[in-house]
Amino acid sequence: MASRRGRRSLTAMRILFVSSEYPPITDGIGAYVGSVTPALAARGHTVHVLSCLQGQDSSDVVEDGVHVHRRGELRLRALDRLVPRPPVADRVRRVISCWAERRRLDETFDVIEIPDWMAEGLLLRGTPMVAHLHTPIGQTTLGSGRPITRSVRAADLIERVAVRRARMVTAPSRMLLESLRGWLPDGLEARVVPYPVDLEQWATVPPIADGPPVVLSVGRLESRKAPEVLVDAAAELPGAQVVFVGRGYQWVDGLPYRAFLERRAEANGVACRFVEHVPRPDLRALYSHARVVAVPSRYDNFPMVALEALASGRPVVCTDATGTAEILAGSNAGAVVPAGDSVALAAALRPFVMDAGAAAAAGEEGRRLVADKCSPKRIAELREACYAAALDS
């Protein structure tokens, strides 16, 4: 069997990624697919991406060696009457759209990669599938501290059934696999394959120099990301400025999340600046002015911002409730602290806030770390081995 797998991995494959997001959409899944697919194409594989999004114009183009098929979602007017709840209706619409558009593609594939999120591979048939876990809706809801409603449970079940149809499951972190024990079926092979990060895209961010001690946080303003814990930590760091990049998606104490944070920062005497969501390439300027990047999440599978920060030469301080902790373990590129502990977060941030030289040294270690563990070429090799094993299973 080992020799069969070795031969298979050296054979060019025809691979289809079913992914709602693809650049220029680079939130999470889009950044992952946008990095790994060109790397697979560079290794000699024929790679296609099928992206179905509501309101998206149809097009078929080749970008960086990848055949990208963009489609809008099908208009299913009866769906809103039959399935009124958005989490379920959104998934049903996406599932049917991906199934219909896959049938219209006049292509055959050796393997299809599907995400758990939105259950896009639920109705696909006839081709071996590998499911990549980005975090199903039930887990993100739990991590946000929101109630698990009946509609969330139904949407989570749809995603679970889609994943169970795969021959193999991969996840970017061991933490996610452990948290989904029981959600995944017994006997289904699971492997940890980190997200890739486009090293060239962030190589132009200049090294850390003397300047204002800016702590950068990139992500949605919501309870799962725990931005208020960072505000409390910054109160123990005189002179530090916190820059939050991202939109608010929740209300707290009757206030939008941003207003809630602004009131908390004012009460604690913390200098904060808020920036609306920006395209990922525009983050380079923000990273260039940051001395350290904080990821204070209560739960975060494998935040792309941490990889981008490390690739930009910025130290990262994250919590032990993130997949990033697995990458940072044993390195000098940052620190890992308990989730929800503002005192520990402040202590971990302090050496970088107070000493630009220490931050610069940690940042260079971060660049070496992701070049070794998360380069697109390395991740493409790991994914190639997963596809070969799924085909041989």
N, C-alpha and C positions, 0 to 999 in steps of 0.2 A: 504493500500500500504506500509505503514511503516513497518508493521510486515513481509510482504513478503520480503522486502529488508533485514530486519534483518536476516531472515532465510537463504536467499540466501548467505549473506556474511559469514555465518558459514558453508556453504557447499563447499567441495573441488571442484575446477573448473579445467578444462583442458584449459590451456592458451597457445596460440602461439604468440610469438613475431616475426614479420617480420622485420629484422634489418640487414642492410648491415654490420654493425660493431659489433664485440663481441671480448672480450679479446682473444689473446694478443693485438688486436687493441683497443685502449682506448681513441681515440680522440672524445670527446663530446658524441655522441650517444653511442659509444662502452662502455664508462665509465658508462653511465647511465644504459644501459641494463645489463652490467656486475655486477652492484651492486644490482639492483632491482629484477632480476630474481632469484638469490639464496635465497633472503629474502622471495619471494613468495613461492618458493619450501619448505622453512623451515616452512611455515605456512600450509603445507599440500596440496598445489595445485600441479598438474602435469604441469610442465612448459617446453615448447619447444621453441627453437630459430632457425629460418631459416635465414641463412646468405648467400647471393649470391654476390660474388665479382669477378671481372675479374681476372683470373689467380689463383684463390684459389683452392687448392686440395679438393676433396670431402672426407668427413668423417662424421661419426655418433658416437658421444661420449657422455658420461654423465660427466659433470663437476660441482662440487658443487651442485649436485642434479638436475641439469638442463640438459635436452636432447638438445644437440647442433648439428645441421645439417648444415655443411659447404659445400657450392657448388660454383663452378665457374659459371660465366655468360655464357649463351648460345652464340654460335658463329652465328651471323646473318649477313652474308656477304653482303646481299642485302641492309641492313639497311643504311650503309654509303652512298650508291648511292641514296637512297630514302630520307634520312634525314641527310644531310651533316653537320648540325650545332651541335657541341658537346653537349651543354646543353640539347637539345631535344633528340638527339640520345642516349645520356647516360641514360636518363630516360626511353625511350622506351625499350632499351635493358634490363634495370634492371626490369622494369615492367613485360616484357614477361618472363624473367628468373624466377622471383619470382612466377608468375602464374604457370609456367610449373613445377617447383620444388615442389610447394605446392600440385599440383595434384598427384605427385609421392609419397608424404608422405602418408603412409597407416595409417593415424591417423584422428580421429575426435576431434573437439575442441568446447568448449562452447563459447569462445570469442577469437578474434584476435586483438592484438595491432599493429597498423601500424604507421610509422612516416610520417610527411608531406614531409620531405626531400627525394627526388628521387621518390616519389609517388609509393612506392613499393606495396601498397595494391590496386592499381587502378582496377585490373582485378579480384580480389578475390571475390568469391560469396558464398552465402549459410550460412555464419556464421556471427553473430553480430560482429561489429568492433568498437574499440575505437581508435581514432586518437590522437597521442601525438605530439604537435607542438614543433619542435626544432628550427625553423625559416625557412620559405620557401625562395626559391632563390630570389624572387623579393625583399623581405625585406632585405636580406643580401646585395644585390646589392645596394639598396638605402642607407643602413647604411655605405657602403664603399665609397659612393660618386661617384660610377661608373654609366655610362649611362644605362638606361633600353632599351636594344636593342630589336628588334623583336624576336630574338631567346630566350632571357631571358623572355620576356612576354609569349611566347609559353610554355616554360618550367614551368613557374610559373602557367600557366593555368592547365597544367597536374597535378601538385601537388594540386592545388585547387580542381579539380574535384575528386581526390582521397580522400581528406579530407571530402568532402561533402557526400561521401558514408557511413561515419561512423554514428553511433547512438549517439556518444558523443565525445566531443573534450576536451582534457586536455592540459595545458601549464604550464611550470615551473614558470611563473611570470605573474602578472597582467599587467605589461607593454607590454608584447608580445600580450596578448589578445586585449588590447586597440589599439595597432598599427595595428592589423589585423581586426579591426572593418570595415565591408564592404567586406572584403575578405572572412570572414566566413558567411555562410547562416543564415538568420534570423530564430530564433526558435530552432537552434541546441544548446543543453545544453553544457555549457563550464565550466570547473572547473580548479582552480589553484592547481597544485600538484608539489611542488619543486622537484628538482633532489635529489637523495640520495647521501651520501658520505660514503665510507667504513671507518668507524672510526678506526677500528683495524689496517688498512694499514698505517695510518698516526700517530698512537699513539706512535710509537717508535721515532719520531722526538723529539730531546731533547728541553727543554725550552730555551728561549732566555737568553743568557749570554753576559757579556761584550765582545766586539769584534768590528771589523770594521762595521760601519753603512752601511749595504748593503740593497739597495732597489731592490727587485726582481720583474720582469715582465715576465710572461709566456704567450706566444701566438704568432700567426703569425705576422710577420712584414708587416703590411698593414695599409691603412688609417683608416679602421674601428676600429682598435685597438688603433690608435692614439699614437704610441710610441714617436713621436716627441714632443708631449705635455709633456710627462714625462721627456724628455731630457731638455726641457726649464724649467720645475719645478726644476730639480736637480741643475740647474745653481744657484738657490737661496739657496742651501743647502750645504754649504762648508764642505768638508770632506766626503760627501756621494759618494758611488759608486753604479752605476746602472748596474744590470746584466739582459740582455735580453736573454730569451730562446725561440727560434723559428726560423723558416725559413722565408726568404723574399718571398713574392708572388706578389709584384708590383714594378713598377719603378716610381721614382719621379724626376722631373727635369733632365731627361735623365740618371738617376743613379739607380741601384738596391737599394731597400729600405734600406738594411743594409749599403751600402756605403753612402747613403743620411744621415742616422742617424750618422754614424761615422764622417762625415764632420760637421754636426750640433753640435755634442758633442765637437769636437775639437775647433770649433769657440766659444763655450760657456764655455770652460774650464771644461767640465764635464768628470769625469772618468767613462768610460763605458767598459763593457765586453760583448761579444756576444758568446752564446753557441747555437750550432745547436740543432734541435729538438731531445729530448731524450725520451726514454720510460717512461711512467708515474711512475713506481716504482723507477726509478733512480732520480726522482725529490726530493726524501727525503733528499738526501745530499745537494741539492741546498736550500731547505727550511731551513735546519738546520743551514746554514750560513747566512740566511736572517734575518733582523731585522723587516722589514715590506714588505708587498706585495702590489703593485700598480696595479689597473685595470683602466687605463685611457680611456677606449673605448668610441667612439662616439655612438656606439650602440652594445649591447651584451645581448642577451636574458637571459642567466643564466650561466656565465662561470664557468666551473668545477674547474678551478684553484683557484677561490676565496673560494669555499667550501673546497678544499684540503688545502689551506693555513690556513683557520680557524681551520680545524681539526688538523693541524700541530702546532697549538699554535702561529700562526703569525697574527698580526693585519692586516686588509685589508682596504685600501683606494680606493674607487671606485667612479665612476661617477653616476649621477642620470639617465643616459641612459643605465643602466644595471639592470637586475633583482636582482642582489646582493643587491642593495640598499634597496629592500623590506625586506630582511633578516636582514640587519644591523640596520634598523630603530628602534630607542629606545634602542639600546644596547651600550655598551662601548667597542665593539670589533674592532672598526675602525672608519671610517668617510666616508661621502658621499659629493661629490663636484659637481658643475655644469660641464657638459661635455665641453671640449675644453678650460677650464680656468686653465692655468698653474700656475697663482698666487694663486688661491684657492687650487690647488693640492699641491703646495709647502707648504702652510700654514698648510694643514692637515697632511702632511708627517712629518713636522718639529718636533713635540713633540716626535714621535717615533724614528726619526733619532738621535735626541739629547739626548734621555734618554732611555737607555736599560731597566731600571726598569719599566718605563711607557709602553714600548712595551711589556714586559713580562706579565704585568698585563692585558693588552688588549688581548694578545694572549690566556691567560687562559680563559678569558671571551668568546673568539671566540670558544674555544673547547666546552665550556658548551652550547653555542648557537647552534652549529650544532648538538650536541648530542640531544638537545631538539627538534629541528625543522627538521633535515635532516638525521636522522639515517635511515638505510635501513629498519629496522623493521617498523618504523612509516610510511615511504613512501609506503611500501608494503601494510600496512593497508589501506591507502588512495586510492591506486590504486585498491585494492580489492573491496572497496566500489563503485568505478567508474564502474568496470566490472559488479557488481551486479545490479547497477542502469541501466546500458545499457541493460542488459538482461531483466529487468523488464519493460523497456520503451515500 
